[in-house]
Amino acid sequence: MLALYLGLLATGVVLFVLSYVAPFRAAALLRQRHPQHWQVIVESAKGRIGTLQTWMRMQYVLRSPALALLDDRDINRWRGIWRYSQWLGWLCWLAALGMRLRWG
């Protein structure tokens, strides 16, 4: 039981780290493979935008179905990792918490 408990905790940590890394990896691939689409994200009518606004726009892009229309398998894979890894991480941690509460 201890091995399962620690495995769930470790898996949760790995999934949370993946949910953090995935947007940066998707942005890097978008910047390399589709620079014209990346320019839409980082520029506005007034010129280049700040880092926080770029991050916010990237969050919108990751949530929208427009990224899937690029038909880039690697970007779609990182987008899927971003979407589901955090939920699976919480599921692992809640399962570990349930084990902890049940068996003390």
Buried (B, 14 or more C-beta within 10 A) or exposed (E): EEEEBEEBBEBBEBBBEBBEBBBEBBBEBBBEEBEEBBEEBBEEEEEEBEEEEBEEBBEEBBEEEEBEEBEBEEBBBBBEBBEBBBEBBBBBBEBBEEBEEEEE
